[in-house]
Amino acid sequence: MSAEDLDNYETDAELALYREYRDVIKLFTYVVETERRFYLANKVDFNVRSAGQDVYFDVQLTDAWVWDVYRPSRFVTNVRIVTFKDVNVEEVQKTDIDIPDDIG
C-alpha cells in the first residue's frame, strides 16, 4: 500500500464518519467532548468526585454514539468516562441542526 493509498483510505474513512454523524446527530440530546473522544448521547450523568486533594470527573452516558473512525460499531449502550481533564457537555438544540446534505 502506498502513502497515497493510505491517505485516500483515511480521507474516505473520515468522510464516511462525518456523513454518519450528519445522519445520527438528530437522534441525540447531548454532545460530550473530552480530551480523547467526542460523543453524542441521550442521557448524561455528570459527577465531580475527589481523590484526596485531586478532583476528577465521572461521566456516565446512556444510548451513545462515539466519534471514532476506526471503531467498527459506534453505537454504544453505556459509556463511562473517568478523567482529570476537561469535559464539555452541551445540549443539542434540535432547531440549530442544519448540516448541508451536499457535503461529500
C-alpha atoms as an extended CHARMM CRD file, in Angstrom:
* protein
*
       104  EXT
         1         1  MET       CA              0.0000000000        0.0000000000        0.0000000000  PROA      1               0.0000000000
         2         2  SER       CA              1.4830000000        3.3390000000       -0.9980000000  PROA      2               0.0000000000
         3         3  ALA       CA              1.3950000000        6.5160000000        1.0860000000  PROA      3               0.0000000000
         4         4  GLU       CA             -1.1520000000        7.9490000000       -1.3460000000  PROA      4               0.0000000000
         5         5  ASP       CA             -3.3810000000        4.8740000000       -0.9490000000  PROA      5               0.0000000000
         6         6  LEU       CA             -3.2080000000        5.2390000000        2.8170000000  PROA      6               0.0000000000
         7         7  ASP       CA             -4.0620000000        8.9500000000        2.6140000000  PROA      7               0.0000000000
         8         8  ASN       CA             -7.0300000000        8.1720000000        0.3470000000  PROA      8               0.0000000000
         9         9  TYR       CA             -8.2360000000        5.4330000000        2.7060000000  PROA      9               0.0000000000
        10        10  GLU       CA             -8.0630000000        7.7540000000        5.7290000000  PROA      10              0.0000000000
        11        11  THR       CA             -9.7840000000       10.5820000000        3.8610000000  PROA      11              0.0000000000
        12        12  ASP       CA            -12.5930000000        8.2640000000        2.7250000000  PROA      12              0.0000000000
        13        13  ALA       CA            -12.9970000000        6.8640000000        6.2580000000  PROA      13              0.0000000000
        14        14  GLU       CA            -13.1940000000       10.3510000000        7.7860000000  PROA      14              0.0000000000
        15        15  LEU       CA            -15.7200000000       11.4810000000        5.1810000000  PROA      15              0.0000000000
        16        16  ALA       CA            -17.8610000000        8.3850000000        5.8590000000  PROA      16              0.0000000000
        17        17  LEU       CA            -17.6790000000        9.1330000000        9.6020000000  PROA      17              0.0000000000
        18        18  TYR       CA            -18.7890000000       12.7280000000        9.0150000000  PROA      18              0.0000000000
        19        19  ARG       CA            -21.7070000000       11.5130000000        6.9010000000  PROA      19              0.0000000000
        20        20  GLU       CA            -22.7370000000        9.1040000000        9.6530000000  PROA      20              0.0000000000
        21        21  TYR       CA            -22.5070000000       11.9300000000       12.2250000000  PROA      21              0.0000000000
        22        22  ARG       CA            -24.6700000000       14.1200000000        9.9950000000  PROA      22              0.0000000000
        23        23  ASP       CA            -27.2510000000       11.3510000000        9.8070000000  PROA      23              0.0000000000
        24        24  VAL       CA            -27.3680000000       10.4720000000       13.5240000000  PROA      24              0.0000000000
        25        25  ILE       CA            -26.9850000000       13.7990000000       15.3590000000  PROA      25              0.0000000000
        26        26  LYS       CA            -30.7290000000       14.4140000000       15.1860000000  PROA      26              0.0000000000
        27        27  LEU       CA            -31.2730000000       11.2380000000       17.2450000000  PROA      27              0.0000000000
        28        28  PHE       CA            -29.3480000000       12.5530000000       20.2720000000  PROA      28              0.0000000000
        29        29  THR       CA            -29.8470000000       15.1290000000       23.0120000000  PROA      29              0.0000000000
        30        30  TYR       CA            -26.2810000000       15.8680000000       24.1830000000  PROA      30              0.0000000000
        31        31  VAL       CA            -22.8260000000       16.4200000000       22.7460000000  PROA      31              0.0000000000
        32        32  VAL       CA            -19.9950000000       15.3920000000       25.0920000000  PROA      32              0.0000000000
        33        33  GLU       CA            -16.3670000000       16.2800000000       24.4020000000  PROA      33              0.0000000000
        34        34  THR       CA            -13.3440000000       15.0140000000       26.2940000000  PROA      34              0.0000000000
        35        35  GLU       CA             -9.6310000000       15.2590000000       25.5970000000  PROA      35              0.0000000000
        36        36  ARG       CA             -9.7900000000       11.8370000000       23.9010000000  PROA      36              0.0000000000
        37        37  ARG       CA            -13.2460000000       11.4290000000       22.3740000000  PROA      37              0.0000000000
        38        38  PHE       CA            -16.3720000000       13.0900000000       21.0500000000  PROA      38              0.0000000000
        39        39  TYR       CA            -19.7430000000       11.5340000000       21.8960000000  PROA      39              0.0000000000
        40        40  LEU       CA            -23.4150000000       12.0110000000       21.2080000000  PROA      40              0.0000000000
        41        41  ALA       CA            -25.7530000000       10.7420000000       23.9440000000  PROA      41              0.0000000000
        42        42  ASN       CA            -29.3550000000       10.8110000000       25.0690000000  PROA      42              0.0000000000
        43        43  LYS       CA            -28.6100000000       10.7270000000       28.7950000000  PROA      43              0.0000000000
        44        44  VAL       CA            -25.6240000000       12.1870000000       30.6590000000  PROA      44              0.0000000000
        45        45  ASP       CA            -24.9330000000       11.7010000000       34.3600000000  PROA      45              0.0000000000
        46        46  PHE       CA            -22.0970000000       14.0970000000       35.2970000000  PROA      46              0.0000000000
        47        47  ASN       CA            -20.4080000000       13.8220000000       38.7050000000  PROA      47              0.0000000000
        48        48  VAL       CA            -17.4580000000       15.6440000000       40.2180000000  PROA      48              0.0000000000
        49        49  ARG       CA            -15.5050000000       13.3400000000       42.5160000000  PROA      49              0.0000000000
        50        50  SER       CA            -12.4570000000       13.7870000000       44.7120000000  PROA      50              0.0000000000
        51        51  ALA       CA             -9.4810000000       11.5750000000       45.4220000000  PROA      51              0.0000000000
        52        52  GLY       CA             -7.5400000000       13.1590000000       48.2290000000  PROA      52              0.0000000000
        53        53  GLN       CA             -6.9380000000       16.7160000000       47.0900000000  PROA      53              0.0000000000
        54        54  ASP       CA             -7.4800000000       15.9130000000       43.4100000000  PROA      54              0.0000000000
        55        55  VAL       CA            -10.7890000000       16.3910000000       41.6330000000  PROA      55              0.0000000000
        56        56  TYR       CA            -11.9010000000       14.2530000000       38.7110000000  PROA      56              0.0000000000
        57        57  PHE       CA            -14.9840000000       13.8290000000       36.5610000000  PROA      57              0.0000000000
        58        58  ASP       CA            -17.0560000000       10.6590000000       36.4080000000  PROA      58              0.0000000000
        59        59  VAL       CA            -19.4400000000       10.8220000000       33.4660000000  PROA      59              0.0000000000
        60        60  GLN       CA            -21.9520000000        8.1200000000       32.5410000000  PROA      60              0.0000000000
        61        61  LEU       CA            -23.5040000000        8.1840000000       29.0690000000  PROA      61              0.0000000000
        62        62  THR       CA            -26.5230000000        6.1520000000       28.0350000000  PROA      62              0.0000000000
        63        63  ASP       CA            -27.5880000000        5.4820000000       24.4580000000  PROA      63              0.0000000000
        64        64  ALA       CA            -24.4490000000        6.9310000000       22.9110000000  PROA      64              0.0000000000
        65        65  TRP       CA            -22.5860000000        7.2740000000       19.6270000000  PROA      65              0.0000000000
        66        66  VAL       CA            -18.7810000000        7.5830000000       19.5710000000  PROA      66              0.0000000000
        67        67  TRP       CA            -16.8210000000        9.6340000000       17.0270000000  PROA      67              0.0000000000
        68        68  ASP       CA            -14.0590000000        7.1500000000       16.2340000000  PROA      68              0.0000000000
        69        69  VAL       CA            -13.1010000000        6.4500000000       12.6500000000  PROA      69              0.0000000000
        70        70  TYR       CA            -11.5460000000        3.0650000000       13.4800000000  PROA      70              0.0000000000
        71        71  ARG       CA            -14.3410000000        1.7180000000       15.6940000000  PROA      71              0.0000000000
        72        72  PRO       CA            -16.4270000000       -0.9190000000       13.8650000000  PROA      72              0.0000000000
        73        73  SER       CA            -19.5940000000       -0.1580000000       15.8690000000  PROA      73              0.0000000000
        74        74  ARG       CA            -20.0470000000        3.4160000000       17.0460000000  PROA      74              0.0000000000
        75        75  PHE       CA            -23.3990000000        2.9180000000       18.7990000000  PROA      75              0.0000000000
        76        76  VAL       CA            -22.8800000000        2.0730000000       22.4790000000  PROA      76              0.0000000000
        77        77  THR       CA            -25.4700000000        1.3430000000       25.1650000000  PROA      77              0.0000000000
        78        78  ASN       CA            -23.4090000000        2.6570000000       28.1100000000  PROA      78              0.0000000000
        79        79  VAL       CA            -20.1570000000        4.6080000000       28.3570000000  PROA      79              0.0000000000
        80        80  ARG       CA            -18.2730000000        5.5750000000       31.4900000000  PROA      80              0.0000000000
        81        81  ILE       CA            -15.6950000000        8.3600000000       31.2940000000  PROA      81              0.0000000000
        82        82  VAL       CA            -13.3470000000        8.9700000000       34.2200000000  PROA      82              0.0000000000
        83        83  THR       CA            -10.9010000000       11.8220000000       33.7100000000  PROA      83              0.0000000000
        84        84  PHE       CA             -8.9570000000       14.5640000000       35.4290000000  PROA      84              0.0000000000
        85        85  LYS       CA             -9.1520000000       16.6520000000       32.2320000000  PROA      85              0.0000000000
        86        86  ASP       CA            -11.9170000000       18.9410000000       30.9920000000  PROA      86              0.0000000000
        87        87  VAL       CA            -15.2760000000       17.5500000000       29.9160000000  PROA      87              0.0000000000
        88        88  ASN       CA            -17.6960000000       19.6650000000       27.9060000000  PROA      88              0.0000000000
        89        89  VAL       CA            -21.3940000000       18.7370000000       27.8610000000  PROA      89              0.0000000000
        90        90  GLU       CA            -23.8250000000       20.6450000000       25.6550000000  PROA      90              0.0000000000
        91        91  GLU       CA            -27.4850000000       20.0860000000       24.9670000000  PROA      91              0.0000000000
        92        92  VAL       CA            -28.1700000000       19.8400000000       21.2460000000  PROA      92              0.0000000000
        93        93  GLN       CA            -30.6630000000       22.4310000000       20.0950000000  PROA      93              0.0000000000
        94        94  LYS       CA            -32.6480000000       20.5000000000       17.5130000000  PROA      94              0.0000000000
        95        95  THR       CA            -33.5680000000       23.7010000000       15.6670000000  PROA      95              0.0000000000
        96        96  ASP       CA            -29.8500000000       24.5920000000       15.3060000000  PROA      96              0.0000000000
        97        97  ILE       CA            -29.0230000000       21.4330000000       13.3810000000  PROA      97              0.0000000000
        98        98  ASP       CA            -28.7530000000       22.3060000000        9.7170000000  PROA      98              0.0000000000
        99        99  ILE       CA            -25.9670000000       20.2770000000        8.1990000000  PROA      99              0.0000000000
       100       100  PRO       CA            -25.8600000000       20.5020000000        4.4060000000  PROA      100             0.0000000000
       101       101  ASP       CA            -26.5130000000       17.2430000000        2.5730000000  PROA      101             0.0000000000
       102       102  ASP       CA            -24.2990000000       18.1220000000       -0.3700000000  PROA      102             0.0000000000
       103       103  ILE       CA            -21.0020000000       17.8360000000        1.5310000000  PROA      103             0.0000000000
       104       104  GLY       CA            -19.0490000000       14.8860000000        0.1700000000  PROA      104             0.0000000000
